């Protein structure tokens, strides 16, 4: 299969067991472990928000192939949310307090970006309902740009298998492989719902200007939240540092270990989005992602369960 060929997006009903997974599941790298583990706190609510927005968008889709892709996307994202919610149990088993951070995430997706943001019921009136929906579809497209490029980064990564806990590595690589697999859907849906190509281009740049700092903040803050609770005093000290210091450490650790992407990697991915001819099909390798999904222990087990 080439990246220009369509294939049906399949929801793989995976399960993971983290009972033996250590707190620092990346060996000798608590910084990368905590930054990545912060994703478990951010994604469950965010991906359910994706599903809610896309379910409202389905009646507006006039292209049958795109509708099928969006439906497959919804099914995959729902399972992603469930898998990371269960990973929160692993975090709590290591005596980590999540509630304060989770409250901020819930406010973002349920209050600020919900059907009545900050209580503004006016956005549910007919003249404003569709623009508010399309704007949120655009936000998802910008977010999915990062999940797609991070997915390809994970497909190319070799340090996790060498240094990481197998169950946690499989969770992230399964999830990120599916992000590569469906990387075009959010962009294509936003394009489909926009009135003009000029409006599509201008609005996606404006939305990325909002999404990039939010992603940087929530990823860094998730890592800081967990680092501040680490048993090691030096790790706790890093958790108390301000955002620029955390980003500097992300750059340093990413270069030294390849356990996390560098800040410049994220910045360069953002700059590629700006190009008028940008399309996420060029940001990943579908065959490589499907090859991982074919050998993923959790995905293999899910396929066996479906046969019985």
N, C-alpha and C positions, 0 to 999 in steps of 0.2 A: 504494500500500500504506500502511495506517495502522499505528500502533504496537500496535494490538490484534489485528492479523491475524498468523497464523503464516506463516512461510516456511521453506524448507529451508536449513539452514546449509551453506554450500558452502566447501570447502577450495580456495583459490586458490594454485596452485603457482608462486609468484612467484620472481623472481631479480633481484638487484641488482648493479650494478658500481660499486665505490667506488674504482677505481684513480685517478680524478681528483679525489676528494673531499679537500679540505684538512683539516688537523687541526682548525682552527676553522671548522667548516662553517656556523655562524651568523656572518655578517660582523660583525666588531668586537665580538664577545660571547663571549670564551673561557669566562666563568663558566657561561652557559647551555649552551654546547656541551659542557662537561665533565660537568655535572650530567645532561644528557640522554644523553650517551654512556655514562655509568655504567650505564644500563639494559641496554646490550649485555652487560654482565658479570653482571647479576642474573637476567635473564629465561631464558636457555637452560636452566639447571638447574631453575629454578622451574617453568617450563612443562612440562618433562618430568615433574616431580613431580605437577603437575596431572593429566597423562595417566595416570600410574601409579595414583593414587588413584581417578580416575574409572573406570578399567577394572575395579578391584576393586568399585566401587559398582554397576556395570551390572546384575549379577544381582539386586540388591535393588530395582530400579525396577519398579513394577507398572503404570505409566502409559506406554502406547505412544508418545504424542507426546513426553513428556518423555525417554524413552529415545532417540528419534530426535534430539532436541536435544542430549543429552549426547554421543551419538556424533559429531554434527557439531562440537560444541565440542572434542572430543578431536582430531579431524582438523585443525581450525584451529590449536589450540594447538601441535600437533606442528610445523606449518610455521612458526609464530612462532618457536619455539625454534631451528629450523634457520637461519632468516634472521638472527637476532641472533648465532648462533654464527659465521656467516660474517662478520658485521660485526666480530667480535673480530679477524679477520685484518687489517681496516683499521686498528684501533687498534695492533696490533703492528707494522704497516708504518710507523707514525709513532713507533716506538721506545718504546712505552709498555709497562711491565711490569704484567701482570695477575694473576700467579699467586697472590700473597698474598690478594688480595680473592676470587679464585675459590675458593680453599681454604675461606674462611669461608662462602661461599655453598653450596659442596658439603656442608660440615658441617651447615648448617642443614637442607637438604632431604634429604640422604641419611642422616645420623646422627640429628639431633634429631627430624625429622619422618618418618623412614622406618618400615619395618615393625617394626624392633626399636630404638626410640629409646634411645640411650646404652647399647645392648646388652641392653635389657630384653626378653628373649624371652617373658616372661609375657604381653605384650600380643598375642601371636599365639595364645594359648589361646582357645577358643571363647567363654567368658563375656565376655572383654575385646576380642575382635577387632572386633566390630561397633561398640561405643562409640568405640574408637580411630579406626576408619574414619570414623564420622559426625562426630567432632570435627574431623578433617582436612578433610572436606567443608565443614564450617562455616568453617574458616579460609580455604578457597578462596573461599567466598561473600563473606567480609569483604574479602579481597584484590581480588576482582573488582568490588566496589563502587568501589574507587579506579580500576581500569583503565577501568571504564565512564564514570565522571565525567571522567576525564582524556581519554577518547576523545571525549566531547562537547566538551570544551574545545578539543581539536585540530581538531574539525570547524568550530568557530567561529573558529579562529585564522586570521589573515591575515598575520602577521608572518613566518612561516616561508617562505612562497613568495616574499615580498619580499626576504628577507635570507639565505636558506639555499641550500645545495647541493641541486639538484633530486633526485638519487638518494637522499640521506639523508632529505630531507623526505618523499619518497614512501614510503620504508620505514616511517617512523613514522606517517604518516597512513593508509597501508594497514592497518597493524597496529591502530591505534587505531579506525579505522572498523569493523573486525571486532569489536573489543571492544564498541562500541556495538551492533553487530548481535546479539551473543550475550549482552548484559548481564544478561538475566533468568535464564539457565540455572543458574548456580551457586546463586543465591538459591532458585530453585524446587526444585532438587535437595535442598538442605539442609532446606527446609520439608517436602518429601516424605518424608524419612528420619527426621524428628523424631517423637517419640511424641505430643506434645501441642502446642497452640499456645502455651501458657504456657512450656513447656520451650523451644520454638523462640525465643520472644522473649527470655527470660532468657539463654539460651546465646549467642545472636548478639550480645548486648551484651557479655558477658564475653569473647567471642572478638575483638570489635572492640577492646576494651581492650588486648589483646595485639598485634593486627595493626597498629594505628595507629603506636605507637612503633617497631615493627620496620620498617615501610615508611619512616618518616621517617629512621631511622638508616641503612638500607641505601642509600637514594637519596642522602643527604648524604655518606655515606662513600664511595660510588662516585665522586661528583664530586670529593671531596677527594683520593682516590687518584690520579685523573688530573691534577688541578690541581698536585699536588706534583711532577709530572714535566714540567710545561709549560716550553718554552724561555724564556718570559718570567718574570723574577724576581718581578714583582708578582703574577702569577697563582700562582706557587709559594708565595708568602707566604700567600695566601688558603687554599691547600690545607693549610697547617699550623695554621690556626685551629681552635678548638673548635666543636662542633656548633651552639651558640646563634648564633655569629657567622655560620656558613654559612646558617642559617635566616633570619637578619636580612638577609643579602645576597640570599637567594632572594626575600624579600618586596620588597626595594628594586628588584632587577632585573626581577622580574615586573611590577611597577607601571610601571616606566620603559620597558620594551621589549615586553612581552607575549610574550617568547620562551619563558618558563617560567611555569607557574602559581604564584601566590603561596602562602605558607604558610597565610594565612587562607583561601584557596580550599580547601585540603585540610582545614582544621579545620571549615569550614562544611559540607563534604560529610560529614564524620564525624558532625556533629550531626544532620544530616537522617536518618541511619541509625537514630538512637535512637527516632524516632517510631513508635508501635505500628502505624500504618497504612502504614509505609514499604514501597515496592516499587520495584525498579530500573527498571521500565517508565517511570517518571516522570522518570528521570535522563538521558534521551537521546532523540534523534530518529532513528529507524531509516531513514526516507526520506532524510535528509541523509547518513547514513553510506553507504547504498547508492548515492547519487548520486556520492559521492567514489569508491567502488569501481568505478563504471562508467567514470570518467575517469582513474583511476590508471594511469600508464604501465605499471607492473609487472603490475598485474592485467589490463590489456588484452592485454599480451604473453602472459601465462599462458593467457588465454582463446583466443588465436590458436593457441598450441601444442597445446591440447587438440583443436582442430578438425582438426589434421593428423596 
